[in-house]
Amino acid sequence: MKPMRHAASVVLLVAAVVTLGSMACTQGPNLGFSKPAPATPEELLAELKTHQEKIDAATDATMKRIEEFNQSRKPGERTIHFSEIYGQEFTDTQRDVLYQLIAEAKDVSYRSLLEKIVADRGSIQELQEKVMHLEQALPDKFVVVKRGDRHQDLAMNYLVNEMQLPPDRAKTLLAGADQSDELAPGNKAWFAYDPKDDVFRTYVTRGEARQLPLAMRRANQRNLITDRDAARSERDAAQAEVTHLQGVKAGLESDISALQRNKAILEDSVARLSSDLSFRQNSLFYHAANVRDLKEQGVLSPVLKRVLDVKPLQYETALDLRQNTTITLDPRLFGLESIERVRLLPPIFQEGRDFTVETSEGTGNARVVILDPDLFKGKEVLVAVGG
C-alpha cells in the first residue's frame, strides 16, 4: 500500500509541470540570462519581465496539460488539480516510484506524459530560481500581498505615502499602468516611480503564494465563463418556458375566441327559437278556402258542410294576435265576386261570442274579427268562404 501511495503522490506532483517542460522542449526558450549583468535597473527589469512572461505562459500551458493528463486517465483513476502540486518538491522515494511507473506503464501515451514530466521539471525549477535572483537584484519596491489587498490600493499607498505624490497625480499615473486584482496572499506587488521622467510602473510576481497571478486570472476567467454558461442556460430555460407559456396562452385565447363565437351563435339560436316559440304561442294559424273547393277535396261534407278530413290542409297563414285581431278576406283570392258568408271550423268557436264576421257589399270583402284572442292563441282554424 505504501508504494502505491507514493506513486499517487508522485503523479499528482509531476502532472502540473508537464506543460512547462513541454514548452521548454517544443518551443526551445532560452533559459539563461545575459552576461555580464545589466547595467541599469530598466535593462534588468526588462530581462526579468521576459522570464516572468515565460513562467506565466508556461503556467497557462501547465493547466492545459493537466487537463490533457486528466482526460487520459481511465474511469476511477485519480486526477490532479493545479493547486495540489505546484511548487512541491520530489523526494527520493517519490522519484524511485516515478521511475518504476514509467518502466511498468503499458499505455504509450501515458508513459510519454510521465517521461516528459521527469525530463522537463529540472528546467522549470532552474527558471524559477533565476527569476527569484533577478527579483532580489531589482531596485523596485515591493509589498507582500495580504488577504483582501487590492493592487490599486497598494499602488496608491506607494505613490502617495512613500513617494509623496498628490492623490490626483497618483490616480493619473495609475490610470496608465497595468494593474491586476487577481491577487493571492503571498504574492509580491512591485512598484517603481522615476521622479525625473515622471514614470510609474507596477507588476505582480508569485512571491510566497501557491499560485501565480496569471493562474489566478485564468481561474477567475474560467469561473466567469462557468457563471456565464450557467446564466445562459438559465436564460435559455426561462426563454423556453416563456415560449411554452406564450403558446399555451395563444391556445387558450384561441379556445376562448371559439367559445365566444359559439356562445354568440347559441345566443342567436336561442333568441330565434324563443321568438319563434313566442310567435307560435301567440298566433292563430288558419287555412282559408272556398267552400266548393273544400267539398271537392273531401274536407267538408257535400250536404251538411261538416268537417270530414283535414289531413290535406296546411295552415299556412298566421295571425299574430299580439299585433292584430282581424283577418281580411279578398273574394278574388277565392274565385268569387263577393263574399257573403264565412264559417270558422271546427265549430267550437261561436260567432258573436268568440269572433264576428263583417261583410261589405261595396267591395265584396269580408273581415273576421277575433273577440277573444286568448281563445285562439296557438290554434289551427279552417276558414270556409262562400259567395
Summary of the structure (lengths in Angstrom):
residues: 387
radius of gyration: 56.1
end to end distance: 135.4
largest distance: 156.7
contacts: 1055
relative contact order: 0.08
helix: 53%
strand: 15%
